[in-house]
Amino acid sequence: MKTGIMGGTFDPIHIGHLLLGEFAYEDFDLDEIWFLPNGNPPHKTTDDSGISLADRIEMVRLATEDIPYFRVNLYEASAQKHSYTFSTMKALRGLYPDHEFYFILGADSLFSIEQWKNFREIFPSCTILAAMRDDKDAESMKRQIHYLNDKYGADIRLLQAPLVEISSTTIRRRIERGLCIRYMVPDIVADYIECNRLYTGGRTEGDG
């Protein structure tokens, strides 16, 4: 079983995340893509947006439910402490020994991975798929891949993904300004955000 791993806070999940998963699935002949909402990431405060983990998980579930090879995995969401990539991948390898894991990350992360906690332990646990969204970055990414491969024995491959200039931050800001987010997120996610008044400050205490 060849399994792609997409981690993130998904606050909210958007079409850029889904396209990245789709291209990884197609280009590397994967069997499944697992989306891992992060409940307690070490690099950011998840409650900055005021959105609960349950809402973020539900949006990921809604966005992926009609794609048979997309799955939601709650390993990191259920963690009581900070979730680090090295420990998550080690745990997944132990839980699913028959799976061959492909960890999907963006170009920025490829260049900063040496700053990640215990980053050397990531490389033996998975193949890394580094998303290149712009052809002009190809040479610098190839140099970084060769560097990491040579120095740490990493198995890193380029993932050619479409250039989608959308971020969760942009989406949240548009919602705050009362602007449309259609075409940036799946319709079912847009409906969920609107019905639950997410990112507007409109949800009241006790809302589901």
C-alpha distance (Angstrom), angle and dihedral (degrees) to the residues before:
residue distance angle dihedral
M1 . . .
K2 3.80 . .
T3 3.81 107.7 .
G4 3.79 128.7 -172.7
I5 3.81 118.3 -149.8
M6 3.81 121.1 -147.6
G7 3.79 113.2 -177.4
G8 3.78 129.8 -178.2
T9 3.77 146.5 111.2
F10 3.84 90.6 -92.9
D11 3.80 91.9 -154.4
P12 2.99 81.7 -176.3
I13 3.80 117.8 -9.8
H14 3.82 110.6 -129.4
I15 3.79 140.7 -174.9
G16 3.80 91.9 -88.5
H17 3.81 89.5 64.7
L18 3.79 91.8 46.7
L19 3.80 94.6 47.2
L20 3.79 90.8 50.0
G21 3.79 90.0 53.0
E22 3.79 91.7 46.5
F23 3.80 94.5 50.6
A24 3.81 91.7 47.2
Y25 3.81 89.8 50.0
E26 3.79 92.6 51.1
D27 3.80 102.0 37.2
F28 3.80 97.0 46.5
D29 3.81 98.4 34.7
L30 3.80 92.9 -119.8
D31 3.79 123.4 177.7
E32 3.80 97.6 -145.4
I33 3.78 142.8 1.5
W34 3.80 116.1 -142.0
F35 3.80 118.7 -156.2
L36 3.81 111.3 -153.4
P37 3.82 113.2 -165.6
N38 3.78 107.2 -152.9
G39 3.77 113.7 -131.9
N40 3.79 98.4 -174.5
P41 3.82 112.1 18.4
P42 3.81 116.5 -176.5
H43 3.82 95.2 -139.7
K44 3.80 101.9 54.7
T45 3.78 144.3 22.9
T46 3.79 108.1 -108.2
D47 3.79 94.6 -159.6
D48 3.81 93.3 61.9
S49 3.80 89.3 98.8
G50 3.78 93.0 43.8
I51 3.80 90.9 -125.5
S52 3.78 118.0 134.9
L53 3.78 124.4 -124.7
A54 3.81 88.2 -118.2
D55 3.81 90.8 58.8
R56 3.80 92.5 47.7
I57 3.80 91.1 49.8
E58 3.79 91.6 48.2
M59 3.80 91.8 51.8
V60 3.81 90.3 51.6
R61 3.79 90.0 48.4
L62 3.80 92.4 50.3
A63 3.81 92.6 46.3
T64 3.80 93.6 51.9
E65 3.80 104.8 31.9
D66 3.82 96.3 96.4
I67 3.81 94.9 48.7
P68 3.83 108.1 84.7
Y69 3.80 95.0 -154.7
F70 3.82 96.0 46.3
R71 3.82 115.9 91.0
V72 3.80 135.5 -179.5
N73 3.80 113.7 -133.1
L74 3.82 117.3 -168.5
Y75 3.80 99.2 -165.7
E76 3.81 94.4 113.7
A77 3.80 93.7 34.4
S78 3.79 90.3 59.4
A79 3.81 94.9 47.9
Q80 3.79 115.1 115.3
K81 3.79 93.1 -155.6
H82 3.79 135.8 44.0
S83 3.79 113.1 -56.3
Y84 3.78 114.5 -133.4
T85 3.79 123.1 -172.0
F86 3.80 94.1 -126.1
S87 3.82 93.1 54.4
T88 3.81 94.0 42.0
M89 3.80 92.8 52.0
K90 3.79 91.8 45.5
A91 3.80 90.0 51.7
L92 3.80 93.6 46.7
R93 3.79 90.8 50.3
G94 3.79 88.9 54.5
L95 3.80 94.6 45.2
Y96 3.80 95.6 44.7
P97 3.82 108.1 29.9
D98 3.82 92.1 165.1
H99 3.83 92.5 60.0
E100 3.78 126.3 93.3
F101 3.79 105.9 -149.6
Y102 3.81 128.5 -144.3
F103 3.79 113.8 -169.5
I104 3.82 112.4 -152.0
L105 3.79 119.2 -150.0
G106 3.79 139.6 159.7
A107 3.78 129.5 -108.7
D108 3.81 93.9 -100.4
S109 3.79 90.9 56.0
L110 3.79 91.6 49.7
F111 3.80 90.0 60.3
S112 3.82 94.5 44.0
I113 3.80 99.8 40.9
E114 3.81 92.9 105.2
Q115 3.82 86.8 66.4
W116 3.81 92.5 57.5
K117 3.79 119.0 105.2
N118 3.82 111.7 -89.9
F119 3.80 89.2 -13.5
R120 3.81 93.2 169.1
E121 3.81 89.1 68.0
I122 3.80 90.9 60.6
F123 3.80 96.1 65.1
P124 3.83 99.7 63.8
S125 3.81 91.5 47.7
C126 3.80 100.9 58.0
T127 3.77 150.4 -1.1
I128 3.78 110.8 -101.2
L129 3.79 119.7 -135.5
A130 3.79 109.3 -159.2
A131 3.79 113.4 -159.5
M132 3.78 115.3 -134.6
R133 3.79 110.7 -164.8
D134 3.78 99.0 176.2
D135 3.80 128.8 43.4
K136 3.79 91.6 -141.8
D137 3.82 88.9 68.3
A138 3.80 93.8 53.5
E139 3.80 97.7 98.6
S140 3.81 95.8 46.4
M141 3.80 90.6 47.4
K142 3.79 91.8 49.0
R143 3.79 89.8 51.2
Q144 3.81 90.9 50.5
I145 3.80 91.2 48.2
H146 3.80 92.2 50.6
Y147 3.80 89.7 48.0
L148 3.82 93.6 51.9
N149 3.79 92.7 42.1
D150 3.79 92.8 51.2
K151 3.80 97.4 42.0
Y152 3.81 101.0 39.5
G153 3.80 106.1 17.2
A154 3.79 90.8 -114.9
D155 3.80 122.1 166.9
I156 3.81 103.0 -139.1
R157 3.79 124.9 164.8
L158 3.78 132.5 -174.3
L159 3.78 116.8 -109.8
Q160 3.78 112.0 -158.7
A161 3.79 105.2 -145.5
P162 3.80 131.9 172.7
L163 3.78 119.1 -94.9
V164 3.81 104.9 -107.6
E165 3.79 113.1 170.1
I166 3.79 95.2 -158.1
S167 3.77 127.7 119.1
S168 3.78 133.9 178.3
T169 3.80 88.1 -119.0
T170 3.81 91.3 56.8
I171 3.80 90.6 49.2
R172 3.80 92.8 50.6
R173 3.78 91.7 49.2
R174 3.80 92.1 50.1
I175 3.80 90.6 51.5
E176 3.80 90.8 50.1
R177 3.82 88.4 53.4
G178 3.80 92.6 47.7
L179 3.82 93.4 -112.3
C180 3.79 127.5 145.6
I181 3.82 120.3 -92.9
R182 3.79 97.0 -177.2
Y183 3.82 112.4 134.0
M184 3.83 89.5 23.9
V185 3.79 94.3 75.9
P186 3.82 130.5 19.8
D187 3.79 111.8 -82.6
I188 3.78 91.5 -114.8
V189 3.81 90.0 56.4
A190 3.81 91.8 47.3
D191 3.80 88.7 51.9
Y192 3.81 91.5 49.5
I193 3.80 91.7 50.2
E194 3.79 91.7 48.8
C195 3.81 96.0 44.6
N196 3.79 92.4 48.9
R197 3.82 94.9 39.7
L198 3.79 91.8 -126.9
Y199 3.81 120.7 -180.0
T200 3.79 92.0 12.2
G201 3.80 99.8 85.8
G202 3.78 86.4 -118.9
R203 3.79 99.5 114.3
T204 3.77 111.2 101.3
E205 3.78 128.5 -143.1
G206 3.79 109.3 -78.4
D207 3.80 96.4 23.5
G208 3.83 110.2 142.4
